[in-house]
Every structure is written in C-alpha cells, then in structure tokens.
Amino acid sequence: MPIVVDIDVMMAKRKISVGELADRVGITPANLAVLKNGRAKAVRFTTLAALCEVLECQPGDLLRWEGEGGVGGSSQADGVGG
C-alpha cells in the first residue's frame, strides 16, 4: 500500500505505550495496533484528530504517501497529473 503509517515513530518520540495511547485516544489497543502496523483500510478523521492531539503532531507526521518507486513516486501511475 502506498500509504505508510508512522504512528510508532511518534509514539517513540513521545515515549508513550500502545495501551496508554489507545486509552487516551479512545480506541482499543487491538485497533490501534491494526492502524499502527499499516493493516487498516481506513481511519476516521475523529480518530486521526485524537491521535494528533495526544501525540501533539500533525496528520503528516503520522501518515505519508510512498509511491511505487519509493518516496514520492510518480503521480502518473494513477492517471493524475500531467
């Protein structure tokens, strides 16, 4: 998947555990693990906002797009751009 989840990076920077973050965000540790490990198919904006509030960061600190050829990739692959 071209979207990479960096929640673990921010968790390490803030020295917060999965259990504590899940509790403060209001989701189960299992659901946080699914999101953290990049297995989630979607994330609610309310959850993303809560993660950003607790971790004191921006959405771009937690999620990034990585194209097929590595970081940045070509937008031509999906027919967008020009």
LUMDRENNU-149854 format. One record per atom (N, C-alpha, C): x, y, z; atom name; residue number from 0; residue in three letters. Coordinates in pm, 1 decimal, padded with zeros to 6 digits. Layout:
LUMDRENNU-149854
> X:Y:Z:CA:NUM:ALA $
...
//
This chain:
LUMDRENNU-149854
> 00084.4:-00118.0:00000.0:N:0:MET $
> 00000.0:00000.0:00000.0:CA:0:MET $
> 00088.5:00123.8:00000.0:C:0:MET $
> 00054.7:00223.2:-00077.3:N:1:PRO $
> 00140.1:00341.1:-00086.9:CA:1:PRO $
> 00130.0:00436.4:00031.7:C:1:PRO $
> 00036.1:00414.9:00123.5:N:2:ILE $
> 00028.4:00498.0:00243.6:CA:2:ILE $
> 00103.8:00427.0:00355.5:C:2:ILE $
> 00201.5:00496.9:00412.7:N:3:VAL $
> 00283.8:00441.6:00520.4:CA:3:VAL $
> 00241.9:00508.9:00650.3:C:3:VAL $
> 00222.7:00429.3:00753.5:N:4:VAL $
> 00181.0:00479.1:00884.8:CA:4:VAL $
> 00302.9:00486.9:00975.4:C:4:VAL $
> 00328.9:00605.9:01028.9:N:5:ASP $
> 00444.8:00628.6:01115.2:CA:5:ASP $
> 00405.4:00657.4:01259.9:C:5:ASP $
> 00293.4:00600.7:01303.6:N:6:ILE $
> 00248.9:00623.0:01441.0:CA:6:ILE $
> 00354.4:00575.0:01540.5:C:6:ILE $
> 00419.4:00462.7:01510.5:N:7:ASP $
> 00520.4:00409.9:01602.3:CA:7:ASP $
> 00636.5:00506.1:01621.8:C:7:ASP $
> 00669.9:00582.4:01518.3:N:8:VAL $
> 00778.5:00681.0:01528.0:CA:8:VAL $
> 00739.8:00789.7:01627.8:C:8:VAL $
> 00616.2:00841.3:01614.5:N:9:MET $
> 00571.6:00946.6:01705.9:CA:9:MET $
> 00554.8:00892.3:01847.9:C:9:MET $
> 00510.6:00767.3:01859.5:N:10:MET $
> 00497.7:00706.2:01992.3:CA:10:MET $
> 00633.9:00698.1:02060.5:C:10:MET $
> 00735.5:00661.3:01985.1:N:11:ALA $
> 00870.1:00652.6:02041.7:CA:11:ALA $
> 00920.5:00790.9:02083.0:C:11:ALA $
> 00894.7:00890.9:01998.6:N:12:LYS $
> 00938.7:01027.0:02031.0:CA:12:LYS $
> 00870.5:01079.3:02156.6:C:12:LYS $
> 00743.3:01042.5:02175.2:N:13:ARG $
> 00665.9:01091.0:02289.8:CA:13:ARG $
> 00673.3:00995.8:02409.8:C:13:ARG $
> 00742.4:00882.8:02390.0:N:14:LYS $
> 00759.4:00782.9:02496.4:CA:14:LYS $
> 00624.8:00742.0:02555.4:C:14:LYS $
> 00535.6:00695.4:02467.4:N:15:ILE $
> 00402.5:00653.7:02507.7:CA:15:ILE $
> 00377.6:00511.4:02457.7:C:15:ILE $
> 00314.8:00430.2:02538.3:N:16:SER $
> 00288.2:00290.9:02501.7:CA:16:SER $
> 00160.1:00279.5:02419.6:C:16:SER $
> 00143.4:00164.3:02356.5:N:17:VAL $
> 00021.7:00137.3:02279.4:CA:17:VAL $
> -00100.5:00145.4:02370.2:C:17:VAL $
> -00090.9:00084.8:02487.3:N:18:GLY $
> -00203.6:00084.9:02580.4:CA:18:GLY $
> -00242.9:00224.0:02625.4:C:18:GLY $
> -00142.9:00305.1:02660.0:N:19:GLU $
> -00171.3:00440.9:02705.7:CA:19:GLU $
> -00228.6:00525.6:02592.3:C:19:GLU $
> -00169.3:00515.2:02472.5:N:20:LEU $
> -00219.1:00593.1:02358.7:CA:20:LEU $
> -00362.3:00552.1:02324.0:C:20:LEU $
> -00387.4:00422.6:02319.6:N:21:ALA $
> -00522.3:00374.4:02288.1:CA:21:ALA $
> -00623.0:00427.2:02388.9:C:21:ALA $
> -00586.2:00423.6:02516.8:N:22:ASP $
> -00675.0:00471.7:02622.1:CA:22:ASP $
> -00703.7:00620.6:02606.0:C:22:ASP $
> -00600.7:00698.7:02581.1:N:23:ARG $
> -00617.8:00843.9:02569.1:CA:23:ARG $
> -00690.7:00884.1:02442.2:C:23:ARG $
> -00678.4:00803.2:02335.2:N:24:VAL $
> -00746.4:00832.8:02209.0:CA:24:VAL $
> -00891.1:00783.1:02211.8:C:24:VAL $
> -00914.4:00675.8:02287.7:N:25:GLY $
> -01049.1:00621.5:02296.0:CA:25:GLY $
> -01075.9:00507.9:02199.2:C:25:GLY $
> -00970.5:00431.8:02166.5:N:26:ILE $
> -00985.9:00313.6:02081.7:CA:26:ILE $
> -00920.7:00195.6:02153.0:C:26:ILE $
> -00948.9:00075.5:02105.2:N:27:THR $
> -00890.2:-00042.6:02169.1:CA:27:THR $
> -00743.5:-00056.3:02128.4:C:27:THR $
> -00662.3:-00116.3:02213.5:N:28:PRO $
> -00522.8:-00141.5:02175.2:CA:28:PRO $
> -00512.8:-00226.5:02048.1:C:28:PRO $
> -00607.0:-00318.5:02029.5:N:29:ALA $
> -00604.9:-00401.5:01908.5:CA:29:ALA $
> -00628.1:-00316.8:01783.8:C:29:ALA $
> -00723.1:-00223.4:01790.3:N:30:ASN $
> -00747.6:-00137.1:01674.8:CA:30:ASN $
> -00630.9:-00042.2:01650.0:C:30:ASN $
> -00568.8:00005.5:01756.4:N:31:LEU $
> -00450.5:00089.9:01739.6:CA:31:LEU $
> -00338.0:00010.3:01675.1:C:31:LEU $
> -00321.0:-00114.6:01714.6:N:32:ALA $
> -00216.6:-00199.5:01655.8:CA:32:ALA $
> -00241.3:-00221.1:01506.6:C:32:ALA $
> -00366.7:-00242.2:01468.9:N:33:VAL $
> -00400.9:-00258.8:01326.3:CA:33:VAL $
> -00363.5:-00133.1:01249.4:C:33:VAL $
> -00395.7:-00018.0:01304.4:N:34:LEU $
> -00362.3:00108.6:01238.9:CA:34:LEU $
> -00211.2:00129.6:01236.2:C:34:LEU $
> -00146.4:00107.4:01347.9:N:35:LYS $
> -00001.2:00128.8:01362.2:CA:35:LYS $
> 00079.7:00040.5:01268.6:C:35:LYS $
> 00032.5:-00081.2:01246.6:N:36:ASN $
> 00105.4:-00175.2:01162.2:CA:36:ASN $
> 00069.2:-00165.6:01014.2:C:36:ASN $
> -00011.3:-00066.9:00978.4:N:37:GLY $
> -00043.2:-00044.0:00837.8:CA:37:GLY $
> -00143.6:-00141.4:00779.5:C:37:GLY $
> -00218.6:-00211.4:00862.5:N:38:ARG $
> -00316.6:-00308.0:00812.4:CA:38:ARG $
> -00456.5:-00249.2:00801.6:C:38:ARG $
> -00476.7:-00126.6:00848.9:N:39:ALA $
> -00609.0:-00063.6:00844.2:CA:39:ALA $
> -00641.5:-00020.7:00701.4:C:39:ALA $
> -00766.6:-00033.0:00664.9:N:40:LYS $
> -00813.5:00009.8:00532.6:CA:40:LYS $
> -00861.4:00154.2:00535.0:C:40:LYS $
> -00890.0:00205.2:00654.6:N:41:ALA $
> -00941.3:00341.6:00668.3:CA:41:ALA $
> -00915.2:00390.0:00809.8:C:41:ALA $
> -00921.9:00520.3:00827.5:N:42:VAL $
> -00912.0:00579.9:00961.0:CA:42:VAL $
> -01009.5:00697.6:00965.0:C:42:VAL $
> -01086.4:00705.2:01071.0:N:43:ARG $
> -01180.2:00816.6:01086.1:CA:43:ARG $
> -01102.4:00943.9:01117.0:C:43:ARG $
> -01152.3:01054.7:01065.2:N:44:PHE $
> -01087.6:01182.1:01093.4:CA:44:PHE $
> -01090.1:01212.2:01243.2:C:44:PHE $
> -01194.8:01169.7:01312.8:N:45:THR $
> -01200.3:01193.6:01457.1:CA:45:THR $
> -01088.5:01117.3:01528.7:C:45:THR $
> -01059.4:00996.3:01481.1:N:46:THR $
> -00950.2:00918.0:01538.6:CA:46:THR $
> -00816.7:00982.3:01505.8:C:46:THR $
> -00800.3:01025.5:01381.1:N:47:LEU $
> -00676.2:01092.1:01340.3:CA:47:LEU $
> -00655.6:01220.2:01420.5:C:47:LEU $
> -00762.3:01296.7:01439.8:N:48:ALA $
> -00752.9:01420.3:01517.2:CA:48:ALA $
> -00715.0:01389.8:01662.4:C:48:ALA $
> -00773.5:01285.7:01720.2:N:49:ALA $
> -00741.0:01248.7:01858.2:CA:49:ALA $
> -00596.1:01203.3:01869.9:C:49:ALA $
> -00548.4:01125.7:01771.6:N:50:LEU $
> -00407.7:01083.8:01770.7:CA:50:LEU $
> -00316.5:01205.7:01766.4:C:50:LEU $
> -00349.1:01300.9:01680.3:N:51:CYS $
> -00267.0:01422.2:01667.8:CA:51:CYS $
> -00268.7:01504.1:01796.9:C:51:CYS $
> -00385.1:01511.1:01860.7:N:52:GLU $
> -00395.0:01587.1:01985.1:CA:52:GLU $
> -00309.5:01523.3:02094.8:C:52:GLU $
> -00322.6:01392.8:02111.5:N:53:VAL $
> -00248.7:01322.4:02216.8:CA:53:VAL $
> -00098.5:01323.9:02188.6:C:53:VAL $
> -00060.9:01302.2:02062.6:N:54:LEU $
> 00081.0:01296.1:02026.8:CA:54:LEU $
> 00140.9:01433.2:01996.1:C:54:LEU $
> 00055.1:01536.6:01997.7:N:55:GLU $
> 00098.0:01673.8:01970.2:CA:55:GLU $
> 00174.5:01681.7:01838.1:C:55:GLU $
> 00105.6:01641.9:01731.1:N:56:CYS $
> 00168.4:01640.8:01599.1:CA:56:CYS $
> 00065.1:01672.7:01491.4:C:56:CYS $
> 00108.1:01673.5:01368.1:N:57:GLN $
> 00022.7:01696.6:01252.5:CA:57:GLN $
> -00008.4:01563.3:01185.3:C:57:GLN $
> -00119.0:01554.1:01109.7:N:58:PRO $
> -00150.5:01429.4:01039.1:CA:58:PRO $
> -00035.4:01379.0:00951.7:C:58:PRO $
> 00037.5:01470.0:00891.5:N:59:GLY $
> 00150.1:01432.1:00807.1:CA:59:GLY $
> 00265.7:01368.9:00884.1:C:59:GLY $
> 00265.4:01386.4:01016.6:N:60:ASP $
> 00365.9:01319.5:01098.8:CA:60:ASP $
> 00330.7:01172.9:01119.8:C:60:ASP $
> 00203.8:01138.1:01097.8:N:61:LEU $
> 00156.4:01001.8:01121.7:CA:61:LEU $
> 00136.2:00922.9:00993.2:C:61:LEU $
> 00103.6:00991.7:00885.1:N:62:LEU $
> 00074.8:00926.9:00756.7:CA:62:LEU $
> 00156.3:00991.6:00646.6:C:62:LEU $
> 00208.6:00909.8:00557.1:N:63:ARG $
> 00278.8:00964.6:00440.6:CA:63:ARG $
> 00253.6:00875.1:00320.3:C:63:ARG $
> 00258.3:00935.1:00204.0:N:64:TRP $
> 00239.1:00863.1:00079.6:CA:64:TRP $
> 00374.0:00824.6:00022.8:C:64:TRP $
> 00386.3:00698.4:-00013.9:N:65:GLU $
> 00509.3:00648.2:-00074.0:CA:65:GLU $
> 00470.3:00577.0:-00202.6:C:65:GLU $
> 00510.8:00632.9:-00315.8:N:66:GLY $
> 00475.2:00575.0:-00444.7:CA:66:GLY $
> 00543.6:00442.7:-00471.9:C:66:GLY $
> 00510.3:00384.1:-00584.4:N:67:GLU $
> 00564.9:00253.4:-00621.5:CA:67:GLU $
> 00717.2:00253.3:-00631.0:C:67:GLU $
> 00774.5:00362.5:-00675.2:N:68:GLY $
> 00918.4:00370.7:-00692.1:CA:68:GLY $
> 00991.7:00421.0:-00569.2:C:68:GLY $
> 00924.9:00423.6:-00454.7:N:69:GLY $
> 00986.6:00475.8:-00333.2:CA:69:GLY $
> 00918.7:00603.4:-00291.1:C:69:GLY $
> 00984.9:00681.4:-00209.9:N:70:VAL $
> 00927.6:00803.8:-00158.0:CA:70:VAL $
> 00895.7:00899.7:-00271.8:C:70:VAL $
> 00773.4:00950.4:-00270.9:N:71:GLY $
> 00732.1:01047.1:-00372.4:CA:71:GLY $
> 00673.1:00984.9:-00495.7:C:71:GLY $
> 00734.7:00882.2:-00551.4:N:72:GLY $
> 00681.0:00811.6:-00668.3:CA:72:GLY $
> 00625.2:00903.1:-00775.0:C:72:GLY $
> 00570.3:00847.8:-00878.9:N:73:SER $
> 00511.9:00924.8:-00988.2:CA:73:SER $
> 00361.2:00925.7:-00977.0:C:73:SER $
> 00299.0:01042.3:-00990.9:N:74:SER $
> 00154.8:01050.1:-00987.6:CA:74:SER $
> 00093.6:01005.3:-01118.7:C:74:SER $
> 00173.4:00979.1:-01220.8:N:75:GLN $
> 00123.5:00934.5:-01348.9:CA:75:GLN $
> 00064.1:00794.3:-01341.2:C:75:GLN $
> 00105.8:00713.8:-01244.4:N:76:ALA $
> 00060.1:00575.0:-01233.8:CA:76:ALA $
> -00090.6:00565.4:-01213.7:C:76:ALA $
> -00152.6:00665.7:-01150.4:N:77:ASP $
> -00296.1:00658.1:-01127.1:CA:77:ASP $
> -00373.6:00748.0:-01223.2:C:77:ASP $
> -00306.7:00798.9:-01322.6:N:78:GLY $
> -00373.4:00880.0:-01422.8:CA:78:GLY $
> -00393.1:01024.2:-01381.5:C:78:GLY $
> -00335.0:01066.5:-01268.8:N:79:VAL $
> -00347.5:01202.7:-01221.9:CA:79:VAL $
> -00219.4:01277.0:-01252.3:C:79:VAL $
> -00231.4:01400.6:-01285.9:N:80:GLY $
> -00111.5:01482.0:-01312.6:CA:80:GLY $
> -00100.0:01514.1:-01458.9:C:80:GLY $
> 00010.7:01569.9:-01492.4:N:81:GLY $
> 00017.0:01595.9:-01633.4:CA:81:GLY $
> 00116.8:01691.6:-01668.4:C:81:GLY $
//
